Amino acid sequence: MVSLQKKSPLNIKENRFQHDIVDISTRMNQLRISAISKAVALTPHVHNVTLGPNSLSDISLDNIKGTENDFQDIITSTPHQEQLNTFRRPNGDLNKVKKSLFDVSGIEDHDQSLNVSRYNDIAKKQAFCELQKKRKEEVQRKIYQRFKIFKQEEERINECLEESRILITQNWLAETVKEFEDYQKLLKEEEAKVKLNMQELSKRKNNQDEHVNKMNERIKELERKRLEIEEKERQIKQERYKCLGGIYEKQKEYRKIYEEILNIFKTWKDSTEISQLITSETPKLKNFNETFDMILDKCENDVISQIELRTSQDLVRKIKNIHNALIDIINKHNQKIEDEKKKKLEELNRIKKEKKDNLQSINKPGLSDWVDKESLNKSVEINKFLTSYEKQLEPLLEDKSLSKLLLNLKKAVVILINAISDASSMHLQDKFTRLSDLLRGKSVSIQGSYITSSVHPLGTAYCTYVAAKNFIEQGENTVSSKPEAAFAIAAVIVALWVEFPDFGQMLLGYFQQKCPYLIPAYKPQLEGQTNEDYYKSLGYRYEPDGQVEPHIMFLKRMTGIIRLYSAILITKLNQSHRNKTHPFGIQESWRLLAGVLNLAPRPDISATIIHNVLDICGHLAYKTYGYQFQKMLLLLCKDYFPKIEKVSSEDCCGPVIRLKTFLEKILIEGRIPPPKGELDPNFW
């Protein structure tokens, strides 16, 4: 907005006139102050009324004289006379009025004449008083006239001021009207600008609305495209899931046919025609497996399509053709199959006869000195299972084209087992979970790469076989050097045994192979058996140079195996298996100790077995069997331990001394402490 205040000539004149009025008012105030000051000066000298009808006539000459002198001094000492003379009006009348009003020269002359005559005699006092009275009246009259003139002049000044005020008001009104008109003009201009701006804003708003509409349309279009893309992705995902389901079904069908082919290969490997077909079709089957592995890799990476589904269908069709060809060949050789059955029947009869002969040999005198009959029967059953399991793996182990697969599977199992420790429950659970997944055929991450045992029908069986053997090696190497490590390894073994019973049976077979004293059995040397074979049957190792390992190293390895075996017996099931039965519990420790005590003692090894089993299992066995276990310990101390001392040589009596010290401590304390390093029941 443009400022409407402007300094016009009329405003300047008005300001100047207002200044004159203020100056007049200021000077009038100064005049009043001067009159009051003079009245204050006369007050000490005048005590009565001196003017008017109430004045006293008996005023003394001295008082009159003093009064006249003082009044003369007051009149002549007026401080504002010069200031009043300087106040002027443009027409000069105001100065004349002031001059006539304050002109007291006549009064002064008259007073002087009176002063000369008042001292002549007292007789003139009355005449002087009369004269004084007249003089006062004259003074009052003149003062009244002068004040009247001043009043008239003041009225005239007020009239002039009123005229000036009216003129100023008129000029101000005119100026105000002009300014108002200018303001109106500016206001109209501003309104025009505002109107123009509003039009511009309206235009912009319309443009913005149009832009917003376009953007909304664009957003709707993008949303529609997004929905289309999502729908396409959903369809692709649905198609992918459909492909995954189809591939999964084809994989199961392929695996089933492949296993049937393997069974046919194993069953008919002696047939010339089957062997020829095997030789010709093996590269194809290998190629089929590799192709299916690639399809499974794509499934894991989620990059499958109908192409992979059709490929899997084609692979199933091709392997069906091979399978059908094998079936045709088999049907053509039914007679040969019958012959093979007869041969197998004869073989079975032979095996039965051998078994019967073995049973007869068991009942021979002296057998009870080296093995318990019941334990031997169980050992025979376990060995038969182990032999059957290993024979099942022969096609896989003998196929050189699968050596890389076998190496990767073995490496995965060994890495996981070697990493087992009691560092934390999460660590132990991780190793168990990955081993369990590997034995189930699931994909497992090992050192940044994924291993799947189910890529081959016998892959999971091979992993079970490797795991069982490697756990025994952990007892030989790790537990023998670090006894506390047995409990973490045993925890994983028990958890796997609960879920995979075949694994447990294989583990028992390898325990008894490596350490036959766990049967328990002290094998004698058979007729015609070489020393090397005999020592190997006892659990000894032979060096590459053909030398048997030192006896101390042998005892150390046996100690590790026995402690791992004993740790399995006392290990509690983990929290996820608490509702299941322990596959190989504390009752086996009673069976083992009872079996050993029923056999004639052997140097060193008998003491080693008893000491390590009692050290690990003694605390729990004592709590479980109570008085019966005490009776066994009493039998051991009084009867069996002296026999051990008799058969032990003085050169190597370390195990005997350790057992003796252990038994003496039990007798003194009256209890068997828990083993060092045992895991808490709620550890994992």
Phi and psi in degrees as a GROMACS rama.xvg file:
@    title "Ramachandran Plot"
@    xaxis  label "Phi"
@    yaxis  label "Psi"
@TYPE xy
-86.6982  133.88  VAL-2
-65.4082  138.398  SER-3
-100.54  -2.67713  LEU-4
-84.3262  119.197  GLN-5
-132.788  147.117  LYS-6
-93.2601  106.55  LYS-7
-99.2645  164.878  SER-8
-58.1544  -37.3502  PRO-9
-62.2827  -39.3963  LEU-10
-64.0113  -38.3345  ASN-11
-64.4803  -44.1129  ILE-12
-62.9932  -42.5553  LYS-13
-61.5931  -41.6405  GLU-14
-65.0483  -38.6456  ASN-15
-67.1585  -41.881  ARG-16
-65.9982  -41.0057  PHE-17
-61.4423  -35.4602  GLN-18
-64.2759  -41.1914  HIS-19
-63.4615  -42.5686  ASP-20
-62.0261  -44.0854  ILE-21
-61.4667  -38.2234  VAL-22
-65.6198  -42.7243  ASP-23
-62.4782  -45.3762  ILE-24
-61.1495  -39.8966  SER-25
-63.189  -44.0742  THR-26
-68.81  -36.2128  ARG-27
-62.9961  -41.3802  MET-28
-62.1282  -39.8074  ASN-29
-64.1399  -37.4004  GLN-30
-65.0026  -43.915  LEU-31
-61.9339  -42.4343  ARG-32
-61.8715  -38.1081  ILE-33
-65.5772  -43.2738  SER-34
-63.5169  -42.8789  ALA-35
-65.0252  -39.2933  ILE-36
-61.1615  -41.2875  SER-37
-67.666  -39.0276  LYS-38
-62.6377  -39.7007  ALA-39
-62.832  -37.6827  VAL-40
-67.358  -33.6388  ALA-41
-80.5539  -18.6789  LEU-42
-57.4434  -40.1314  THR-43
-66.9428  -22.5614  PRO-44
-98.1744  -18.3869  HIS-45
-118.213  120.115  VAL-46
-112.529  -6.71954  HIS-47
-133.089  176.759  ASN-48
-72.496  129.627  VAL-49
-110.662  -11.0614  THR-50
-129.623  152.263  LEU-51
88.3656  -178.094  GLY-52
-67.6797  -18.3731  PRO-53
-91.5186  3.38404  ASN-54
-70.0379  151.027  SER-55
-86.9705  139.58  LEU-56
-91.9155  -15.5043  SER-57
-94.0962  42.4092  ASP-58
-74.2643  134.269  ILE-59
-74.8142  155.831  SER-60
-64.8847  -34.9077  LEU-61
-63.4669  -41.5096  ASP-62
-65.7015  -40.452  ASN-63
-64.564  -41.6715  ILE-64
-63.4772  -45.668  LYS-65
-63.3875  -39.2671  GLY-66
-66.7608  -42.9653  THR-67
-63.4583  -43.3006  GLU-68
-62.2832  -44.4106  ASN-69
-64.8619  -41.4335  ASP-70
-63.9374  -37.6398  PHE-71
-63.9016  -41.1689  GLN-72
-63.2563  -40.4781  ASP-73
-65.0614  -42.8445  ILE-74
-65.1107  -43.1777  ILE-75
-77.3823  -16.1219  THR-76
-105.313  25.2316  SER-77
-66.5094  118.468  THR-78
-78.6868  -14.2866  PRO-79
-103.824  8.00075  HIS-80
-64.3723  -45.2639  GLN-81
-65.0198  -37.4658  GLU-82
-66.9724  -37.4047  GLN-83
-68.3463  -33.1852  LEU-84
-67.9654  -25.5726  ASN-85
-79.4884  -14.8949  THR-86
-79.6374  123.558  PHE-87
-138.188  154.509  ARG-88
-108.612  162.45  ARG-89
-61.033  -31.7427  PRO-90
-92.5878  -3.54196  ASN-91
79.0416  -2.33546  GLY-92
-70.5629  -33.1132  ASP-93
-64.8803  -36.844  LEU-94
-67.5944  -37.2233  ASN-95
-64.7868  -41.7481  LYS-96
-62.3779  -45.4941  VAL-97
-60.7734  -41.3275  LYS-98
-65.3011  -44.2046  LYS-99
-69.3467  -32.4989  SER-100
-68.5437  -40.3691  LEU-101
-103.308  16.5773  PHE-102
-83.263  106.055  ASP-103
-117.903  23.9692  VAL-104
-66.8751  -37.4621  SER-105
-64.2498  -38.9095  GLY-106
-65.6161  -40.5954  ILE-107
-64.9817  -41.9515  GLU-108
-63.7387  -41.4521  ASP-109
-64.3203  -38.8453  HIS-110
-66.7484  -36.2349  ASP-111
-66.2737  -39.3304  GLN-112
-66.7347  -34.7843  SER-113
-69.2801  -37.0554  LEU-114
-62.9081  -30.9044  ASN-115
-73.3514  -37.7762  VAL-116
-91.6076  -16.3302  SER-117
-72.9556  -17.6161  ARG-118
-92.2642  2.60317  TYR-119
-66.578  -53.4796  ASN-120
-163.345  167.615  ASP-121
-79.0786  -18.1961  ILE-122
-65.1103  -21.6392  ALA-123
-86.9458  3.86653  LYS-124
-59.0542  -41.3121  LYS-125
-67.3281  -40.0342  GLN-126
-65.9756  -36.5144  ALA-127
-66.5194  -38.0811  PHE-128
-65.3756  -40.8416  CYS-129
-63.2527  -43.6397  GLU-130
-62.399  -40.3019  LEU-131
-63.2333  -39.2045  GLN-132
-62.7077  -43.7052  LYS-133
-65.7148  -40.7552  LYS-134
-59.8026  -42.9044  ARG-135
-63.0124  -41.1798  LYS-136
-63.5822  -41.2809  GLU-137
-63.8103  -41.1755  GLU-138
-62.7564  -43.6313  VAL-139
-63.1813  -39.5523  GLN-140
-63.9559  -45.9513  ARG-141
-64.6296  -40.5636  LYS-142
-62.7656  -41.1257  ILE-143
-62.4829  -42.7544  TYR-144
-63.3487  -43.1282  GLN-145
-66.1592  -40.2234  ARG-146
-65.5633  -33.2363  PHE-147
-65.2263  -43.4419  LYS-148
-62.9463  -42.0665  ILE-149
-63.2495  -37.654  PHE-150
-63.9509  -42.6047  LYS-151
-63.04  -42.4443  GLN-152
-64.0956  -36.9439  GLU-153
-64.9996  -39.5841  GLU-154
-64.3263  -41.0618  GLU-155
-63.8553  -39.2073  ARG-156
-63.3498  -41.6124  ILE-157
-62.2458  -38.8525  ASN-158
-62.8361  -43.1205  GLU-159
-61.8637  -41.6856  CYS-160
-63.1302  -39.3368  LEU-161
-65.4219  -41.4873  GLU-162
-62.5872  -43.2479  GLU-163
-62.9122  -40.6985  SER-164
-61.8976  -42.9055  ARG-165
-63.1145  -43.5256  ILE-166
-62.1918  -44.4058  LEU-167
-62.378  -41.9162  ILE-168
-61.7243  -43.0339  THR-169
-62.8268  -45.6728  GLN-170
-62.2591  -40.2727  ASN-171
-64.3379  -40.9895  TRP-172
-63.264  -41.3751  LEU-173
-63.6075  -44.9011  ALA-174
-62.9874  -40.6317  GLU-175
-63.5374  -41.8688  THR-176
-61.736  -42.5375  VAL-177
-63.5782  -45.5258  LYS-178
-63.6168  -38.1858  GLU-179
-63.4202  -40.2386  PHE-180
-63.5485  -42.9607  GLU-181
-61.261  -40.5887  ASP-182
-62.2627  -43.8571  TYR-183
-59.5406  -41.4233  GLN-184
-62.9523  -47.1789  LYS-185
-62.5011  -39.3917  LEU-186
-61.8941  -41.403  LEU-187
-63.8617  -41.1485  LYS-188
-61.9398  -42.8937  GLU-189
-63.6113  -40.9052  GLU-190
-61.6984  -39.7509  GLU-191
-63.0865  -42.4016  ALA-192
-63.8823  -43.9659  LYS-193
-60.4795  -43.0741  VAL-194
-61.1381  -42.5114  LYS-195
-63.3294  -41.6471  LEU-196
-64.6568  -39.9614  ASN-197
-62.7126  -41.07  MET-198
-62.2035  -41.6705  GLN-199
-64.3643  -42.6817  GLU-200
-63.0776  -41.2378  LEU-201
-61.5974  -41.9153  SER-202
-63.2942  -43.7824  LYS-203
-63.1256  -41.945  ARG-204
-60.5786  -42.023  LYS-205
-61.8571  -41.732  ASN-206
-63.9755  -41.6837  ASN-207
-64.364  -42.5791  GLN-208
-59.8717  -41.6437  ASP-209
-64.3303  -40.8984  GLU-210
-64.9879  -42.2249  HIS-211
-61.6966  -41.8576  VAL-212
-61.4464  -42.6418  ASN-213
-62.9331  -42.5458  LYS-214
-63.7468  -40.6844  MET-215
-61.3959  -42.1911  ASN-216
-62.4716  -40.8944  GLU-217
-63.2749  -43.3774  ARG-218
-62.5367  -43.4893  ILE-219
-60.7421  -40.3126  LYS-220
-64.9322  -43.383  GLU-221
-64.8576  -40.5295  LEU-222
-62.67  -40.9015  GLU-223
-63.0179  -43.3033  ARG-224
-64.2447  -39.9221  LYS-225
-61.522  -43.1827  ARG-226
-63.5711  -38.3124  LEU-227
-63.814  -42.617  GLU-228
-63.4223  -44.7331  ILE-229
-61.3974  -39.7857  GLU-230
-64.1219  -41.6846  GLU-231
-63.3001  -44.1835  LYS-232
-61.8699  -40.8493  GLU-233
-62.0588  -42.1642  ARG-234
-64.8311  -40.7754  GLN-235
-63.5425  -43.5876  ILE-236
-64.1403  -41.7347  LYS-237
-63.2625  -41.3397  GLN-238
-64.5642  -36.6345  GLU-239
-66.5251  -43.7106  ARG-240
-61.6453  -39.4944  TYR-241
-62.5768  -42.6638  LYS-242
-63.6631  -41.7008  CYS-243
-60.0926  -45.2544  LEU-244
-61.053  -42.7502  GLY-245
-64.0247  -43.0056  GLY-246
-65.2498  -39.228  ILE-247
-61.178  -44.5243  TYR-248
-63.4179  -41.8104  GLU-249
-66.3032  -34.6365  LYS-250
-63.8095  -44.6394  GLN-251
-61.4488  -42.2697  LYS-252
-65.2175  -42.249  GLU-253
-62.0538  -45.7653  TYR-254
-63.0682  -41.8482  ARG-255
-60.9359  -46.1856  LYS-256
-65.3235  -39.9379  ILE-257
-62.7759  -42.8953  TYR-258
-63.9737  -38.436  GLU-259
-63.5112  -40.2602  GLU-260
-63.1675  -42.7821  ILE-261
-61.7304  -41.8464  LEU-262
-62.5133  -38.9159  ASN-263
-64.6646  -42.8048  ILE-264
-58.9649  -45.0549  PHE-265
-68.0814  -37.8185  LYS-266
-74.0563  -36.8991  THR-267
-112.76  26.076  TRP-268
-68.4884  -19.2575  LYS-269
-83.2056  -10.7757  ASP-270
-77.4819  133.231  SER-271
-64.7473  -46.4063  THR-272
-65.2888  -40.7427  GLU-273
-63.9469  -40.9929  ILE-274
-62.363  -41.55  SER-275
-62.6597  -43.8441  GLN-276
-64.7305  -38.9759  LEU-277
-60.1753  -46.0477  ILE-278
-61.3929  -40.3278  THR-279
-77.4879  -31.5195  SER-280
-95.4649  -14.0114  GLU-281
-58.5013  -46.2692  THR-282
-59.0408  -37.672  PRO-283
-64.4496  -45.6098  LYS-284
-61.841  -39.4531  LEU-285
-62.0519  -43.0839  LYS-286
-64.3634  -39.331  ASN-287
-61.0737  -44.5132  PHE-288
-61.711  -44.6668  ASN-289
-62.5616  -41.3505  GLU-290
-63.7385  -43.1214  THR-291
-66.0264  -35.5025  PHE-292
-62.0315  -40.5822  ASP-293
-63.0269  -40.114  MET-294
-63.6364  -41.9351  ILE-295
-65.7298  -36.8435  LEU-296
-61.7774  -42.0128  ASP-297
-64.7915  -35.4008  LYS-298
-62.8969  -41.0842  CYS-299
-65.6586  -35.6887  GLU-300
-87.6585  0.633018  ASN-301
59.8483  46.7182  ASP-302
-128.287  42.1206  VAL-303
-99.2467  162.912  ILE-304
-151.909  -169.372  SER-305
-64.586  -25.403  GLN-306
-61.6883  -47.3718  ILE-307
-64.4836  -37.7892  GLU-308
-62.8874  -45.372  LEU-309
-64.993  -36.7449  ARG-310
-62.8715  -44.7526  THR-311
-63.0587  -39.0024  SER-312
-63.3545  -40.0437  GLN-313
-65.999  -39.3009  ASP-314
-63.4003  -42.5723  LEU-315
-62.3777  -41.3504  VAL-316
-62.275  -43.8255  ARG-317
-66.0719  -42.9583  LYS-318
-69.9633  -28.1197  ILE-319
-64.0632  -38.9523  LYS-320
-61.7705  -43.337  ASN-321
-62.9587  -43.9353  ILE-322
-61.3012  -43.9921  HIS-323
-63.7586  -37.422  ASN-324
-63.283  -39.8874  ALA-325
-64.8969  -42.2053  LEU-326
-61.6658  -39.8032  ILE-327
-62.1399  -43.1134  ASP-328
-64.2681  -40.3685  ILE-329
-63.3068  -41.9938  ILE-330
-63.6859  -30.6381  ASN-331
-75.3757  -15.9708  LYS-332
-118.714  38.6394  HIS-333
-60.9707  -36.3708  ASN-334
-64.3809  -40.9602  GLN-335
-63.7843  -35.0825  LYS-336
-64.2782  -40.7554  ILE-337
-61.9676  -39.7279  GLU-338
-62.4025  -42.2392  ASP-339
-63.7795  -37.941  GLU-340
-62.132  -41.3318  LYS-341
-61.9415  -42.204  LYS-342
-63.0539  -41.2195  LYS-343
-64.9924  -38.1565  LYS-344
-62.7851  -42.3326  LEU-345
-62.5867  -40.2106  GLU-346
-64.0058  -39.4954  GLU-347
-64.575  -41.1876  LEU-348
-61.8777  -38.019  ASN-349
-65.4225  -42.3204  ARG-350
-63.7704  -41.3903  ILE-351
-61.3755  -40.0327  LYS-352
-63.6224  -42.753  LYS-353
-63.393  -38.6727  GLU-354
-64.7562  -40.5969  LYS-355
-63.0903  -42.1928  LYS-356
-62.3086  -39.1406  ASP-357
-63.3649  -41.5954  ASN-358
-63.3901  -37.6722  LEU-359
-65.5452  -38.7876  GLN-360
-68.8758  -28.0061  SER-361
-64.9521  -36.3662  ILE-362
-80.1336  -0.366137  ASN-363
-68.9678  150.462  LYS-364
-61.4524  144.495  PRO-365
92.3805  -12.7921  GLY-366
-67.7642  -34.602  LEU-367
-66.0145  -12.8467  SER-368
-74.3517  -23.6009  ASP-369
-121.283  -10.269  TRP-370
-157.981  150.155  VAL-371
-88.7789  135.688  ASP-372
-60.2821  -48.1421  LYS-373
-63.341  -42.0039  GLU-374
-65.1773  -37.0626  SER-375
-64.7267  -41.9149  LEU-376
-60.761  -43.178  ASN-377
-63.4143  -39.2386  LYS-378
-64.8748  -38.4563  SER-379
-63.1576  -42.0851  VAL-380
-63.8883  -41.8718  GLU-381
-64.7586  -41.1725  ILE-382
-64.8804  -37.8168  ASN-383
-62.7132  -43.2124  LYS-384
-62.3312  -42.5725  PHE-385
-64.3563  -42.1001  LEU-386
-63.6825  -42.453  THR-387
-63.383  -40.6513  SER-388
-65.9972  -43.9049  TYR-389
-66.7618  -35.7221  GLU-390
-66.0421  -33.8387  LYS-391
-62.857  -29.6381  GLN-392
-86.6766  -5.77235  LEU-393
-56.9095  -45.5767  GLU-394
-57.412  -37.6131  PRO-395
-71.9185  -43.1244  LEU-396
-70.9541  -29.345  LEU-397
-87.6947  -12.2562  GLU-398
-80.5481  105.345  ASP-399
-67.2774  -23.5628  LYS-400
-69.0817  -17.6679  SER-401
-101.227  13.5283  LEU-402
-62.3811  -37.3014  SER-403
-66.6926  -41.7342  LYS-404
-61.5564  -45.703  LEU-405
-62.7038  -38.8703  LEU-406
-63.6706  -43.1438  LEU-407
-65.5736  -41.5289  ASN-408
-65.6014  -43.8746  LEU-409
-64.4394  -40.6224  LYS-410
-61.7619  -42.1602  LYS-411
-61.9913  -45.5205  ALA-412
-64.5776  -45.9539  VAL-413
-64.3707  -41.606  VAL-414
-61.0901  -44.9903  ILE-415
-66.0248  -42.2634  LEU-416
-68.931  -40.4884  ILE-417
-64.3472  -24.9044  ASN-418
-85.8149  -2.86976  ALA-419
-68.1249  130.068  ILE-420
-159.775  170.116  SER-421
-95.1578  31.7257  ASP-422
-57.8478  -42.8254  ALA-423
-162.935  162.911  SER-424
-66.0123  -36.7877  SER-425
-64.7572  -40.2938  MET-426
-62.2497  -46.2897  HIS-427
-65.0772  -41.3014  LEU-428
-63.7752  -38.0841  GLN-429
-63.0941  -45.1755  ASP-430
-65.4446  -40.8125  LYS-431
-64.1424  -44.4318  PHE-432
-61.759  -43.6268  THR-433
-70.7147  -37.562  ARG-434
-64.1813  -42.1241  LEU-435
-62.6638  -43.29  SER-436
-62.884  -38.6586  ASP-437
-64.5348  -40.869  LEU-438
-72.3881  -19.0929  LEU-439
-89.3742  -10.3829  ARG-440
94.3436  9.72301  GLY-441
-82.0122  163.331  LYS-442
-77.9958  132.584  SER-443
-128.937  137.359  VAL-444
-84.944  122.662  SER-445
-130.856  111.531  ILE-446
51.9947  46.9262  GLN-447
85.9856  -5.13854  GLY-448
-125.698  155.938  SER-449
-100.581  133.391  TYR-450
-117.712  132.073  ILE-451
-127.232  117.032  THR-452
-75.3357  -21.0817  SER-453
-79.2901  4.13821  SER-454
-65.106  -20.2729  VAL-455
-125.084  141.129  HIS-456
-56.3122  -28.8528  PRO-457
-100.058  10.3307  LEU-458
-64.3999  -43.789  GLY-459
-67.0882  -37.7518  THR-460
-64.0543  -38.2109  ALA-461
-65.9329  -41.6427  TYR-462
-62.9834  -38.4126  CYS-463
-62.8646  -43.2002  THR-464
-61.3429  -46.6048  TYR-465
-65.5901  -41.1438  VAL-466
-62.6693  -44.402  ALA-467
-61.1915  -44.9928  ALA-468
-67.149  -39.3801  LYS-469
-70.9852  -31.9727  ASN-470
-64.2499  -37.255  PHE-471
-63.8381  -40.0571  ILE-472
-63.7232  -32.6241  GLU-473
-61.7374  -39.1953  GLN-474
-65.1388  -42.684  GLY-475
-65.1469  -42.6062  GLU-476
-99.7195  -50.8961  ASN-477
-80.4607  -54.1512  THR-478
-66.304  -33.4056  VAL-479
-63.7113  -28.1402  SER-480
-95.7176  -31.2407  SER-481
-133.315  87.7657  LYS-482
-57.3759  -33.6353  PRO-483
-65.7824  -19.5947  GLU-484
-69.0887  -15.4841  ALA-485
-61.625  -32.124  ALA-486
-75.2526  -39.5696  PHE-487
-65.9937  -42.0198  ALA-488
-64.1793  -41.9687  ILE-489
-63.8457  -35.3934  ALA-490
-61.7349  -43.7664  ALA-491
-68.115  -39.7361  VAL-492
-59.5173  -47.1805  ILE-493
-63.5892  -42.0866  VAL-494
-62.8355  -41.0025  ALA-495
-68.6174  -37.1976  LEU-496
-62.3828  -38.5538  TRP-497
-61.8686  -40.263  VAL-498
-89.3535  -23.5568  GLU-499
-132.115  86.3059  PHE-500
-58.6743  -35.1981  PRO-501
-60.5989  -36.7582  ASP-502
-59.7854  -42.9686  PHE-503
-63.7729  -41.1516  GLY-504
-65.1087  -40.5236  GLN-505
-64.7228  -40.6073  MET-506
-60.6358  -44.2423  LEU-507
-60.4486  -41.7707  LEU-508
-59.3933  -43.6835  GLY-509
-73.7194  -32.2628  TYR-510
-57.3295  -47.374  PHE-511
-73.2939  -27.7538  GLN-512
-68.5027  -47.2876  GLN-513
-75.0555  -33.8465  LYS-514
-137.218  84.0117  CYS-515
-63.3868  -11.4816  PRO-516
-71.1266  -12.0656  TYR-517
-83.3184  -3.1283  LEU-518
-66.6155  -47.5514  ILE-519
-89.3583  146.897  PRO-520
-154.851  140.137  ALA-521
-113.251  92.4848  TYR-522
-67.1926  133.29  LYS-523
-86.8963  163.075  PRO-524
-81.422  124.506  GLN-525
-80.945  164.172  LEU-526
-67.4461  133.271  GLU-527
80.5039  -1.52197  GLY-528
-84.4661  129.769  GLN-529
-71.5672  160.523  THR-530
-61.117  -38.9045  ASN-531
-63.0004  -46.3308  GLU-532
-63.8746  -38.2206  ASP-533
-65.4601  -47.5811  TYR-534
-64.6596  -35.8501  TYR-535
-64.9179  -36.5238  LYS-536
-66.5928  -25.2317  SER-537
-83.1422  -9.55607  LEU-538
107.343  3.04903  GLY-539
-75.5227  154.078  TYR-540
-104.411  153.98  ARG-541
-115.157  136.082  TYR-542
-74.1658  162.593  GLU-543
-58.291  -26.4017  PRO-544
-83.3419  4.86216  ASP-545
89.9079  3.7044  GLY-546
-91.8177  139.518  GLN-547
-72.6371  147.803  VAL-548
-66.5134  154.856  GLU-549
-60.5895  150.354  PRO-550
-62.5582  -35.7292  HIS-551
-64.5168  -42.7848  ILE-552
-64.4377  -37.6842  MET-553
-60.8698  -47.6011  PHE-554
-63.6699  -35.773  LEU-555
-64.3763  -43.5931  LYS-556
-65.4237  -43.1704  ARG-557
-62.1914  -37.7502  MET-558
-60.6614  -45.0935  THR-559
-61.0258  -43.1398  GLY-560
-65.9539  -44.2924  ILE-561
-64.5881  -40.8552  ILE-562
-66.9568  -39.1234  ARG-563
-64.9582  -43.3463  LEU-564
-59.3348  -44.4043  TYR-565
-68.6587  -36.7379  SER-566
-62.688  -34.3478  ALA-567
-61.5012  -37.8213  ILE-568
-66.6139  -30.9941  LEU-569
-103.797  -3.37659  ILE-570
-71.5416  128.978  THR-571
-77.6518  150.581  LYS-572
-66.789  145.907  LEU-573
-70.4284  171.892  ASN-574
-62.9232  -29.6577  GLN-575
-77.3459  -13.0609  SER-576
-115.057  13.0118  HIS-577
-61.8886  -25.233  ARG-578
-86.6977  6.76726  ASN-579
-111.747  167.492  LYS-580
-89.8429  140.248  THR-581
-64.0204  128.168  HIS-582
-73.6769  -19.541  PRO-583
-157.572  78.743  PHE-584
-94.0574  -160.173  GLY-585
-65.2887  -22.579  ILE-586
-61.2079  -26.5992  GLN-587
-68.7114  -28.3588  GLU-588
-67.1262  -39.5207  SER-589
-62.175  -44.4891  TRP-590
-61.3265  -43.2117  ARG-591
-65.9972  -47.6218  LEU-592
-63.6687  -42.1903  LEU-593
-63.7347  -39.8099  ALA-594
-63.8804  -41.5201  GLY-595
-65.5184  -42.818  VAL-596
-67.8687  -21.0635  LEU-597
-83.9588  -7.70331  ASN-598
-105.218  156.591  LEU-599
-67.9156  135.602  ALA-600
-66.9892  152.796  PRO-601
-118.743  151.324  ARG-602
-60.0692  135.798  PRO-603
67.19  -53.9018  ASP-604
-68.3358  -36.3501  ILE-605
-63.7817  -46.0432  SER-606
-63.4907  -37.7781  ALA-607
-63.457  -45.7434  THR-608
-62.0398  -51.3768  ILE-609
-62.3796  -45.5027  ILE-610
-61.837  -47.7904  HIS-611
-70.479  -37.158  ASN-612
-66.275  -43.7805  VAL-613
-66.5278  -38.4929  LEU-614
-62.2664  -39.231  ASP-615
-87.5122  -47.9736  ILE-616
-98.8884  -10.9709  CYS-617
-58.8048  -43.6031  GLY-618
-60.4566  -49.8299  HIS-619
-69.7989  -38.602  LEU-620
-63.8733  -38.461  ALA-621
-61.286  -44.1631  TYR-622
-68.2377  -33.2351  LYS-623
-80.0214  -46.7934  THR-624
-103.031  -13.5958  TYR-625
55.7605  -117.492  GLY-626
-62.0903  -38.0825  TYR-627
-62.2026  -38.2671  GLN-628
-68.9531  -36.3326  PHE-629
-61.7761  -40.3391  GLN-630
-62.7163  -39.6437  LYS-631
-63.6122  -43.3161  MET-632
-62.9047  -39.2994  LEU-633
-63.672  -41.7666  LEU-634
-62.3556  -41.0385  LEU-635
-62.7438  -45.4816  LEU-636
-71.1314  -42.1915  CYS-637
-87.2781  -31.1033  LYS-638
-112.585  -51.9304  ASP-639
-81.2965  -38.6841  TYR-640
-62.9341  -39.5527  PHE-641
-59.7441  -33.8185  PRO-642
-65.0521  -39.1445  LYS-643
-61.6622  -43.8886  ILE-644
-62.5115  -34.7003  GLU-645
-67.3677  -39.9128  LYS-646
-85.3876  -9.16602  VAL-647
-86.3799  141.544  SER-648
-87.9914  160.662  SER-649
-76.2661  -19.8696  GLU-650
-71.8648  -35.1567  ASP-651
-134.069  84.7366  CYS-652
-120.52  19.0838  CYS-653
-58.842  -50.5845  GLY-654
-59.5522  -36.4822  PRO-655
-66.8036  -43.4516  VAL-656
-63.6798  -42.2092  ILE-657
-63.2691  -41.498  ARG-658
-65.1134  -42.1704  LEU-659
-61.8939  -45.4817  LYS-660
-61.0901  -40.763  THR-661
-64.0904  -44.6326  PHE-662
-66.7934  -39.5685  LEU-663
-62.6556  -39.4343  GLU-664
-64.4125  -38.8836  LYS-665
-63.4758  -44.2639  ILE-666
-65.7292  -35.8671  LEU-667
-72.5225  -48.0454  ILE-668
-82.9568  -22.5551  GLU-669
73.8264  20.4517  GLY-670
-158.588  165.221  ARG-671
-116.04  118.572  ILE-672
-70.4575  158.038  PRO-673
-63.3289  151.797  PRO-674
-69.1209  146.535  PRO-675
-69.8618  134.046  LYS-676
91.8963  -0.876228  GLY-677
-64.3488  137.489  GLU-678
-74.5513  148.228  LEU-679
-63.6104  142.567  ASP-680
-56.7721  -29.3862  PRO-681
-103.662  24.5141  ASN-682
-61.1007  -38.6667  PHE-683
